[in-house]
Amino acid sequence: MWEKVKAFFSYSETILLARLQVFAGIAFGAFMALDPTLFQAYVPSKWVPLYLLGMGIVTEYARRRNAPDLGKGA
């Protein structure tokens, strides 16, 4: 089963993270469309920039992990 999951994401952590971000964006948009205060009850607005920064760092790590020549002028 794990092989099927990995194959669905083309054996790429970057694709996995991108699809998770799309899902989170859709869920966030749905919450905001229904009632903006629903999201604020769980995640205060001061944490949103930290979330974005963290996801950026994790995505960068996953990308560089799969492309070892990245950033070496190749």
MDTraj code that builds the backbone (N, CA, C; nanometers):
import mdtraj as md
import numpy as np

residues = "MET TRP GLU LYS VAL LYS ALA PHE PHE SER TYR SER GLU THR ILE LEU LEU ALA ARG LEU GLN VAL PHE ALA GLY ILE ALA PHE GLY ALA PHE MET ALA LEU ASP PRO THR LEU PHE GLN ALA TYR VAL PRO SER LYS TRP VAL PRO LEU TYR LEU LEU GLY MET GLY ILE VAL THR GLU TYR ALA ARG ARG ARG ASN ALA PRO ASP LEU GLY LYS GLY ALA".split()
xyz = np.array([
    [0.0825, -0.1195, 0.0000],
    [0.0000, 0.0000, 0.0000],
    [0.0864, 0.1253, 0.0000],
    [0.1984, 0.1215, 0.0760],
    [0.2850, 0.2382, 0.0814],
    [0.3411, 0.2712, -0.0574],
    [0.3686, 0.1673, -0.1377],
    [0.4192, 0.1897, -0.2734],
    [0.3152, 0.2614, -0.3590],
    [0.1875, 0.2292, -0.3403],
    [0.0812, 0.2969, -0.4156],
    [0.0729, 0.4440, -0.3774],
    [0.0878, 0.4714, -0.2489],
    [0.0842, 0.6105, -0.2019],
    [0.2021, 0.6874, -0.2600],
    [0.3212, 0.6293, -0.2532],
    [0.4395, 0.6960, -0.3078],
    [0.4268, 0.7151, -0.4588],
    [0.3713, 0.6166, -0.5280],
    [0.3535, 0.6278, -0.6729],
    [0.2537, 0.7384, -0.7073],
    [0.1508, 0.7556, -0.6241],
    [0.0520, 0.8612, -0.6480],
    [0.1181, 0.9985, -0.6476],
    [0.2204, 1.0148, -0.5651],
    [0.2925, 1.1420, -0.5572],
    [0.4207, 1.1386, -0.6399],
    [0.4310, 1.0445, -0.7320],
    [0.5458, 1.0321, -0.8220],
    [0.6770, 1.0222, -0.7465],
    [0.6746, 0.9613, -0.6294],
    [0.7936, 0.9421, -0.5463],
    [0.8623, 1.0750, -0.5150],
    [0.7836, 1.1793, -0.4962],
    [0.8395, 1.3128, -0.4732],
    [0.7737, 1.3765, -0.3515],
    [0.8570, 1.4133, -0.2526],
    [0.8042, 1.4828, -0.1355],
    [0.7541, 1.6215, -0.1726],
    [0.8147, 1.6809, -0.2740],
    [0.7735, 1.8142, -0.3169],
    [0.6311, 1.8125, -0.3703],
    [0.5979, 1.7107, -0.4491],
    [0.4619, 1.6987, -0.5013],
    [0.3648, 1.6732, -0.3872],
    [0.4040, 1.5897, -0.2915],
    [0.3194, 1.5654, -0.1747],
    [0.2900, 1.6958, -0.1017],
    [0.3936, 1.7747, -0.0752],
    [0.3731, 1.9014, -0.0047],
    [0.2875, 1.9979, -0.0859],
    [0.3081, 2.0012, -0.2164],
    [0.2281, 2.0895, -0.3008],
    [0.0807, 2.0499, -0.2955],
    [0.0537, 1.9214, -0.3001],
    [-0.0865, 1.8764, -0.2950],
    [-0.1484, 1.9005, -0.1579],
    [-0.0688, 1.8866, -0.0519],
    [-0.1188, 1.9198, 0.0818],
    [-0.1505, 2.0687, 0.0932],
    [-0.0660, 2.1517, 0.0335],
    [-0.0904, 2.2954, 0.0372],
    [-0.2162, 2.3322, -0.0415],
    [-0.2383, 2.2654, -0.1547],
    [-0.3607, 2.2903, -0.2317],
    [-0.4828, 2.2505, -0.1494],
    [-0.4772, 2.1330, -0.0859],
    [-0.5888, 2.0883, -0.0022],
    [-0.6132, 2.1865, 0.1126],
    [-0.5049, 2.2302, 0.1772],
    [-0.5192, 2.3259, 0.2872],
    [-0.5785, 2.4571, 0.2373],
    [-0.5382, 2.5005, 0.1192],
    [-0.5935, 2.6233, 0.0619],
    [-0.7421, 2.6111, 0.0330],
    [-0.7831, 2.4957, -0.0180],
    [-0.9261, 2.4733, -0.0452],
    [-1.0048, 2.4713, 0.0853],
    [-0.9524, 2.3999, 0.1859],
    [-1.0210, 2.3939, 0.3149],
    [-1.0265, 2.5323, 0.3794],
    [-0.9153, 2.6041, 0.3746],
    [-0.9114, 2.7393, 0.4313],
    [-1.0116, 2.8303, 0.3598],
    [-1.0175, 2.8211, 0.2277],
    [-1.1130, 2.9018, 0.1509],
    [-1.2570, 2.8687, 0.1864],
    [-1.2843, 2.7398, 0.2072],
    [-1.4202, 2.6998, 0.2445],
    [-1.4566, 2.7552, 0.3821],
    [-1.3635, 2.7466, 0.4780],
    [-1.3904, 2.8028, 0.6103],
    [-1.4132, 2.9524, 0.6032],
    [-1.3304, 3.0206, 0.5245],
    [-1.3422, 3.1663, 0.5138],
    [-1.4723, 3.2067, 0.4444],
    [-1.5192, 3.1243, 0.3505],
    [-1.6446, 3.1547, 0.2818],
    [-1.7638, 3.1361, 0.3757],
    [-1.7547, 3.0351, 0.4619],
    [-1.8646, 3.0083, 0.5543],
    [-1.8687, 3.1123, 0.6665],
    [-1.7593, 3.1233, 0.7366],
    [-1.7532, 3.2160, 0.8486],
    [-1.6070, 3.2415, 0.8834],
    [-1.5576, 3.3608, 0.8590],
    [-1.4159, 3.3890, 0.8840],
    [-1.3723, 3.3653, 1.0285],
    [-1.4629, 3.3755, 1.1224],
    [-1.4252, 3.3566, 1.2626],
    [-1.4002, 3.2103, 1.2973],
    [-1.4472, 3.1163, 1.2130],
    [-1.4223, 2.9744, 1.2391],
    [-1.2730, 2.9443, 1.2379],
    [-1.2023, 2.9971, 1.1410],
    [-1.0591, 2.9711, 1.1306],
    [-0.9820, 3.0424, 1.2409],
    [-1.0225, 3.1614, 1.2746],
    [-0.9520, 3.2391, 1.3756],
    [-0.9626, 3.1756, 1.5135],
    [-1.0640, 3.0955, 1.5366],
    [-1.0789, 3.0279, 1.6652],
    [-0.9713, 2.9207, 1.6831],
    [-0.9254, 2.8608, 1.5729],
    [-0.8263, 2.7540, 1.5809],
    [-0.6836, 2.8038, 1.5600],
    [-0.6674, 2.8964, 1.4693],
    [-0.5334, 2.9486, 1.4391],
    [-0.5407, 3.1010, 1.4403],
    [-0.4841, 3.1627, 1.5414],
    [-0.4839, 3.3092, 1.5449],
    [-0.4078, 3.3662, 1.4242],
    [-0.4465, 3.4818, 1.3791],
    [-0.3871, 3.5399, 1.2585],
    [-0.2373, 3.5630, 1.2727],
    [-0.1875, 3.5754, 1.3951],
    [-0.0435, 3.5965, 1.4122],
    [0.0384, 3.4727, 1.3761],
    [-0.0252, 3.3549, 1.3698],
    [0.0458, 3.2318, 1.3377],
    [0.0498, 3.2020, 1.1886],
    [-0.0320, 3.2684, 1.1091],
    [-0.0374, 3.2401, 0.9649],
    [0.0971, 3.2669, 0.8973],
    [0.1638, 3.3793, 0.9232],
    [0.2950, 3.3985, 0.8596],
    [0.3970, 3.2924, 0.9005],
    [0.3928, 3.2471, 1.0243],
    [0.4843, 3.1414, 1.0680],
    [0.4539, 3.0096, 0.9971],
    [0.3264, 2.9824, 0.9750],
    [0.2877, 2.8628, 0.9000],
    [0.3433, 2.8700, 0.7581],
    [0.3252, 2.9835, 0.6934],
    [0.3745, 2.9990, 0.5566],
    [0.5262, 2.9868, 0.5500],
    [0.5946, 3.0461, 0.6456],
    [0.7399, 3.0356, 0.6511],
    [0.7832, 2.8902, 0.6716],
    [0.7185, 2.8223, 0.7645],
    [0.7514, 2.6823, 0.7907],
    [0.7278, 2.5936, 0.6690],
    [0.6162, 2.6123, 0.6015],
    [0.5875, 2.5322, 0.4826],
    [0.6879, 2.5618, 0.3719],
    [0.7302, 2.6866, 0.3613],
    [0.8314, 2.7209, 0.2623],
    [0.9634, 2.6517, 0.2899],
    [1.0036, 2.6481, 0.4156],
    [1.1287, 2.5828, 0.4532],
    [1.1208, 2.4325, 0.4280],
    [1.0093, 2.3712, 0.4652],
    [0.9927, 2.2267, 0.4441],
    [0.9912, 2.1953, 0.2945],
    [0.9241, 2.2764, 0.2148],
    [0.9201, 2.2548, 0.0705],
    [1.0593, 2.2697, 0.0100],
    [1.1319, 2.3713, 0.0527],
    [1.2689, 2.3914, 0.0035],
    [1.3566, 2.2708, 0.0381],
    [1.3465, 2.2213, 0.1593],
    [1.4239, 2.1044, 0.1999],
    [1.3890, 1.9828, 0.1135],
    [1.2595, 1.9598, 0.0929],
    [1.2167, 1.8443, 0.0136],
    [1.2661, 1.8565, -0.1302],
    [1.2628, 1.9766, -0.1836],
    [1.3089, 1.9965, -0.3215],
    [1.4589, 1.9714, -0.3329],
    [1.5350, 2.0256, -0.2408],
    [1.6803, 2.0086, -0.2460],
    [1.7211, 1.8638, -0.2162],
    [1.6409, 1.7947, -0.1382],
    [1.6713, 1.6548, -0.1057],
    [1.6628, 1.5672, -0.2298],
    [1.5682, 1.5968, -0.3169],
    [1.5492, 1.5171, -0.4383],
    [1.6340, 1.5665, -0.5542],
    [1.6963, 1.6813, -0.5430],
    [1.7806, 1.7341, -0.6498],
    [1.9136, 1.7760, -0.5887],
    [2.0035, 1.6812, -0.5648],
    [2.1291, 1.7136, -0.4961],
    [2.2168, 1.8114, -0.5720],
    [2.1989, 1.8251, -0.7035],
    [2.2797, 1.9196, -0.7801],
    [2.2251, 2.0625, -0.7724],
    [2.1109, 2.0820, -0.7081],
    [2.0511, 2.2141, -0.6998],
    [2.1400, 2.3075, -0.6174],
    [2.1650, 2.4235, -0.6669],
    [2.2422, 2.5219, -0.5944],
    [2.3913, 2.5029, -0.6039],
    [2.4371, 2.4127, -0.6877],
    [2.5805, 2.3891, -0.6995],
    [2.6337, 2.4341, -0.8359],
    [2.5537, 2.5128, -0.9074],
    [2.5979, 2.5666, -1.0363],
    [2.6066, 2.4635, -1.1472],
    [2.5309, 2.3573, -1.1372],
    [2.5384, 2.2527, -1.2394],
    [2.4579, 2.2840, -1.3571],
])
top = md.Topology()
chain = top.add_chain()
for i, resn in enumerate(residues, 1):
    res = top.add_residue(resn, chain, resSeq=i)
    for name in ("N", "CA", "C"):
        top.add_atom(name, md.element.get_by_symbol(name[0]), res)
traj = md.Trajectory(xyz[None], top)
